[in-house]
Amino acid sequence: QVQLMESGGGLVQAGGSLRLSCAASGSGFSINTMGWYRQAPGKQRESVAHITNAGITNYAVSVKGRFTISRDNAKNTVYLEMDSLIPEDTGVYFCHLIRPGYDYWGQGTQVTVSA
């Protein structure tokens, strides 16, 4: 099957940076769209950024210009570089793998941005 393991979350001050990583185990990583969702306290889970196997990216309006998604197929890993963080970025970030008829999710990594 597929296992997604996130890492890199933590506590930072506003204006700081973090890099999230998601390592995928199993088959088919290189041909699947990968990305990140986040869920802030008391809010619905929302899409943050995604990247196709061809390298095409998509970002939420709220993070454009601040976040960069990338992938390294040789390492079966997708990254989210987060710069100029603001308190509104606080939440649990979930790695996301899209396959036909099914989505896979990581366990989540906490990102907290202090004012």
C-alpha positions in Angstrom: 0.0 0.0 0.0 1.1 3.6 0.6 2.3 5.3 3.7 2.9 9.0 4.0 5.1 10.4 6.7 5.3 14.1 7.3 8.1 15.9 9.2 9.4 19.5 9.7 6.6 21.1 11.6 7.3 23.3 14.6 7.0 26.6 16.4 8.2 29.8 14.7 7.8 33.5 15.0 5.9 35.5 12.4 8.2 36.1 9.4 10.1 32.9 9.9 10.4 29.8 7.7 9.8 26.1 7.8 10.3 23.3 5.4 7.9 20.4 5.5 8.8 17.0 4.1 6.6 14.0 3.2 8.2 10.7 2.5 6.1 8.2 0.7 6.6 4.4 0.9 5.0 2.0 -1.5 4.5 2.0 -5.2 3.4 4.7 -7.7 4.7 7.9 -6.0 6.3 9.2 -9.2 3.1 9.0 -11.2 0.8 10.6 -8.7 -0.2 14.1 -7.8 1.1 15.0 -4.3 0.3 18.0 -2.1 -0.5 19.5 1.2 -3.7 20.4 3.1 -3.9 22.1 6.4 -6.5 22.4 9.1 -6.6 25.4 11.5 -8.3 25.1 14.9 -12.0 25.2 14.5 -11.9 25.3 10.7 -12.3 22.9 7.7 -9.3 21.2 6.1 -8.2 23.3 3.1 -5.9 22.7 0.2 -2.6 24.5 0.4 -0.5 23.3 -2.6 -0.2 20.4 -5.0 2.2 19.3 -7.6 1.7 16.8 -10.4 4.1 14.1 -11.6 5.0 16.5 -14.4 5.8 19.3 -12.0 2.8 21.5 -12.5 2.0 23.3 -9.3 -1.2 24.8 -7.8 -1.4 27.1 -4.7 -4.0 28.5 -2.5 -4.3 32.2 -3.0 -3.5 32.8 0.7 0.0 31.2 0.3 1.0 32.3 -3.2 4.4 34.0 -3.2 5.3 32.6 0.2 5.1 28.8 -0.1 6.9 26.6 -2.7 6.0 23.0 -3.3 8.5 20.6 -4.9 9.2 16.9 -5.2 12.1 14.6 -5.5 11.0 11.4 -7.1 14.4 9.7 -6.5 13.7 10.1 -2.8 10.0 9.6 -3.0 9.6 12.8 -1.2 7.5 16.0 -1.6 8.5 19.3 0.2 6.7 22.4 1.2 9.0 25.4 1.7 7.1 28.0 3.8 8.5 31.5 4.0 7.2 34.8 5.6 4.9 32.8 7.9 2.0 34.5 9.5 -0.2 33.4 12.5 -3.0 32.5 10.1 -0.7 29.7 8.7 -1.0 27.9 12.0 -2.5 24.4 11.8 -1.9 20.8 11.2 -0.5 20.1 7.8 -1.3 16.9 6.0 0.5 15.3 3.2 -1.9 14.2 0.4 -1.6 11.7 -2.4 -4.1 11.5 -5.2 -4.8 8.3 -7.0 -7.7 7.3 -9.2 -10.7 6.6 -7.0 -8.8 7.1 -3.7 -6.8 9.7 -1.7 -4.1 8.9 0.8 -3.3 11.0 3.8 -0.4 11.4 6.2 -0.9 11.7 10.0 -0.2 15.4 10.0 2.5 17.7 11.4 1.8 20.7 13.6 2.8 24.2 12.4 2.5 27.0 14.9 3.3 30.6 14.1 3.4 33.1 16.9 2.5 36.8 16.5 
